[in-house]
Amino acid sequence: MNVGIGLPIGAPDTLLTWARRADAGPFSTMGLLDRLVYDNPEPLVALAFLAGATSRIRIQTEVLLAPLRDTALMAKQAATLDRMTGGRLVLGLGIGGREDDHQVTGIDKRTRGLRLDEQMAVMRRLWSGEPYGEGVGPIGPAPARSGGPEVLFGGYRPAALERVARWGDGFLSAAAPSKAGGLFDTVRMFWKQHGRGGEPRLVAQVNVALGPQDVIDDARASAHAYYTFTGMADRMVAGMLTTPHEIRDAIVGFTDLGADEVMLYCHGLDPDQVDRLADISA
């Protein structure tokens, strides 16, 4: 089982320490969340900076809110980052749910799913080297990976799960093991219905905090603030794993469900968590 680590968004100036420690450890991937109207670093910019300070670990958006972005520019940014990191980019994409994020970008929240489908059609075409459209040539550079970087989609509804089969390479689940199995099965079903070969890549994400009580309290407070807009912040915080035993059990549980990777997402700012998590993930 590959185990990745999600980086906290509360202190961008500490992320270099997190990234270097993660790159030196057993972790397969480091991820970063995306919001617009929030005090967080922009993920593509931040991950580009961190990629330059690392050599091995993959970089992943969890998830980039694609409908808020210009399609052609996003395709160019992703291809550039994938090319310059030697194919280390994993582009996790989602539609977002905050009214204020959509308000400031002028994007209609009601049509964000349709917009993402349209964006994927354009980006797949551009990443393959085809022209943007009539009278407009290709937009380079070519990504390191033929056809574009690996794309994962997050979400829970059937439309999001089917999008994995239509446009993606895999699925990013933020559900607990008790619910993730059903989502994984649905993704696999759509994958077969669309005639896709092989298997979709399945990635699970779980919120964790490991360390003294002040580290756990910091993580819970940060996660509660982040998830307040969902109306389920208390439940999300209650599901945070805070002991080695809980984290190991989650990794085993997702392994049993057929997950290819588990992302241990940290909301607390203490970078020593990287080393503590490495000890139970190796």
C-alpha positions in Angstrom: 0.0 0.0 0.0 1.3 3.4 -0.9 0.8 6.1 1.8 0.8 9.8 1.1 0.6 12.8 3.3 -1.7 15.9 3.0 0.0 19.1 3.9 -1.7 21.7 6.2 -2.8 24.9 4.7 -2.6 27.2 7.7 1.1 28.3 7.5 2.5 28.4 3.9 6.0 29.3 5.2 6.3 25.9 6.9 5.4 23.8 3.9 9.0 23.6 2.7 9.9 21.8 5.9 7.0 19.4 5.5 7.8 18.7 1.9 11.5 17.9 2.5 10.7 15.6 5.4 8.0 13.8 3.4 10.4 13.4 0.4 13.0 11.9 2.7 10.5 9.5 4.2 8.3 6.6 3.0 5.5 8.7 1.6 4.4 8.3 -2.0 2.6 11.6 -2.5 2.1 15.0 -0.9 -1.2 16.7 -1.4 -2.6 20.2 -0.9 -6.2 21.3 -0.6 -7.8 24.1 -2.7 -10.2 26.9 -1.7 -10.4 30.5 -3.1 -12.1 32.6 -0.5 -10.0 31.3 2.4 -6.6 31.8 4.0 -4.8 29.1 2.1 -2.0 29.0 -0.5 -2.9 28.5 -4.1 -2.1 24.8 -4.7 -0.5 24.9 -8.1 1.8 27.7 -7.2 2.6 26.1 -3.8 3.2 22.7 -5.2 5.4 24.0 -8.0 7.6 25.6 -5.3 7.7 22.4 -3.2 8.4 20.2 -6.3 11.6 22.2 -6.8 12.7 21.3 -3.3 12.0 17.6 -3.6 13.1 14.9 -6.0 11.0 11.8 -5.7 7.6 12.3 -4.1 4.6 13.0 -6.2 2.6 16.2 -5.9 -1.2 16.1 -5.8 -4.1 18.6 -5.7 -6.8 17.4 -3.3 -8.9 18.6 -5.0 -8.3 21.6 -7.4 -11.6 23.4 -8.0 -11.4 23.3 -11.8 -14.7 25.2 -12.6 -13.3 28.3 -10.9 -10.3 28.4 -13.3 -9.8 29.3 -16.9 -9.6 26.1 -18.9 -6.7 26.8 -21.3 -4.5 28.4 -18.7 -5.2 25.5 -16.2 -4.2 23.0 -18.9 -1.0 24.9 -19.6 -0.1 25.2 -15.9 -0.8 21.5 -15.3 1.2 20.4 -18.4 4.1 22.7 -17.4 4.2 21.3 -13.8 4.0 17.7 -15.0 6.8 18.3 -17.6 9.1 20.1 -15.2 8.7 17.5 -12.4 9.2 14.5 -14.7 5.6 13.3 -14.4 5.2 13.7 -10.7 1.9 15.7 -10.9 -1.4 14.0 -9.9 -4.2 16.4 -10.7 -7.1 15.8 -8.3 -10.1 17.7 -9.5 -13.5 18.6 -8.1 -16.4 21.0 -8.5 -16.4 22.8 -5.2 -19.4 23.7 -3.1 -18.9 27.2 -1.6 -21.1 30.0 -2.8 -18.4 32.6 -2.2 -15.8 30.8 -4.3 -18.2 30.9 -7.2 -19.4 34.4 -6.6 -15.9 36.0 -6.8 -15.1 34.1 -10.1 -18.5 34.8 -11.7 -19.0 31.0 -12.2 -22.6 29.7 -12.0 -22.5 27.1 -9.2 -25.6 25.4 -10.6 -23.7 24.4 -13.8 -20.3 23.6 -12.3 -20.5 19.9 -13.1 -21.2 20.5 -16.7 -18.4 23.0 -16.9 -15.9 20.5 -15.5 -17.0 18.0 -18.2 -16.4 20.6 -20.9 -13.1 21.6 -19.4 -11.9 18.0 -19.4 -12.7 17.6 -23.1 -10.6 20.7 -23.9 -7.7 19.7 -21.6 -7.5 16.2 -22.8 -7.4 17.6 -26.4 -4.7 20.1 -25.5 -2.6 17.6 -23.6 -2.6 15.4 -26.7 -1.1 18.2 -28.8 -4.2 19.0 -30.7 -5.2 22.6 -31.6 -7.4 24.5 -29.2 -10.0 25.1 -31.9 -10.6 26.6 -35.3 -8.0 29.2 -36.1 -6.2 28.6 -32.8 -3.2 26.3 -32.6 -2.0 23.9 -29.9 -1.1 25.1 -26.4 2.1 23.6 -25.1 4.2 22.4 -23.5 3.6 18.7 -23.9 3.1 17.0 -20.5 5.6 14.4 -19.4 2.9 11.8 -19.4 1.3 11.1 -22.8 -2.2 12.5 -22.8 -1.7 14.6 -19.7 -1.0 14.2 -16.0 -2.9 11.5 -14.0 -6.3 12.9 -13.2 -8.3 11.8 -10.1 -11.8 13.0 -9.4 -13.3 13.6 -6.0 -17.0 13.5 -5.1 -19.8 11.4 -3.8 -22.7 11.7 -6.3 -23.2 9.4 -9.3 -22.3 12.1 -11.8 -18.9 12.6 -10.1 -18.3 8.8 -9.9 -19.1 8.3 -13.6 -16.8 11.3 -14.4 -13.9 9.1 -13.3 -14.7 6.6 -16.1 -15.4 9.2 -18.8 -12.5 11.5 -18.2 -10.2 10.3 -15.4 -7.6 7.9 -14.3 -8.9 7.3 -10.9 -11.0 8.3 -7.9 -10.1 10.2 -4.7 -12.4 9.3 -1.8 -12.7 11.3 1.4 -15.1 8.8 2.9 -14.5 6.5 5.9 -13.7 2.8 5.1 -17.3 1.9 6.0 -18.6 4.0 3.2 -15.7 4.0 0.7 -16.3 0.4 -0.3 -19.6 1.3 -1.9 -18.1 4.3 -3.7 -15.2 2.2 -5.0 -17.6 -0.4 -6.3 -19.7 2.2 -8.1 -16.6 3.7 -9.7 -15.5 0.2 -10.9 -19.0 -0.4 -12.3 -19.0 2.8 -14.3 -15.4 2.0 -15.5 -16.6 -1.3 -17.0 -19.7 0.3 -18.5 -17.6 2.8 -20.3 -15.4 0.0 -21.7 -12.3 1.2 -19.9 -9.4 -1.3 -19.8 -7.6 -2.2 -16.6 -8.8 -0.8 -13.3 -9.3 2.8 -12.0 -6.8 4.0 -9.5 -8.4 4.3 -6.1 -7.1 6.8 -3.5 -8.5 7.3 0.0 -8.1 10.3 2.1 -8.4 10.4 5.9 -7.9 13.3 8.4 -5.2 12.6 11.0 -3.4 14.3 13.8 -0.5 12.6 15.7 1.4 14.0 18.6 0.8 15.7 22.0 -2.7 17.1 22.9 -1.8 20.6 21.7 -1.1 19.2 18.2 -4.4 17.3 18.2 -6.3 20.4 19.4 -4.7 22.6 16.7 -5.6 20.1 14.0 -9.2 19.8 15.2 -9.6 23.6 15.4 -8.2 24.0 11.9 -10.3 21.2 10.4 -13.5 22.6 12.0 -12.8 26.0 10.5 -12.2 24.5 7.1 -15.3 22.3 7.1 -17.7 24.8 8.6 -19.3 25.7 5.3 -20.4 22.0 4.9 -22.6 22.1 8.0 -20.9 18.9 9.0 -17.8 20.3 10.7 -18.4 18.5 14.0 -18.8 15.2 12.3 -15.7 15.7 10.2 -13.6 16.6 13.3 -15.0 13.6 15.2 -13.8 11.3 12.5 -10.2 12.5 12.7 -7.8 9.7 13.6 -5.4 10.6 16.5 -3.6 7.4 17.5 -1.2 5.1 15.7 -3.6 2.2 16.2 -6.5 4.1 14.5 -4.3 5.2 11.6 -2.9 1.7 11.0 -6.4 0.2 11.1 -7.6 2.7 8.5 -4.7 1.9 6.2 -5.5 -1.9 6.6 -9.2 -1.2 6.0 -8.6 0.7 2.8 -6.2 -1.9 1.7 -8.8 -4.6 2.1 -11.2 -2.5 0.0 -8.7 -2.4 -2.9 -7.4 1.1 -2.5 -4.1 1.8 -4.2 -3.1 4.6 -1.9 -4.1 6.3 1.4 -3.5 10.0 1.9 -3.1 10.9 5.6 -4.2 14.5 5.7 -2.8 16.8 8.4 -4.6 20.0 9.5 -2.3 20.6 12.5 0.8 22.7 11.8 3.5 20.7 13.7 5.9 19.3 11.0 7.1 16.6 13.4 3.9 14.8 12.5 5.7 13.8 9.3 8.2 11.8 11.2 5.6 10.3 13.5 3.4 9.2 10.6 6.5 7.9 8.8 7.1 5.5 11.7 3.7 3.9 11.4 3.6 4.0 7.6 6.9 2.4 6.6 
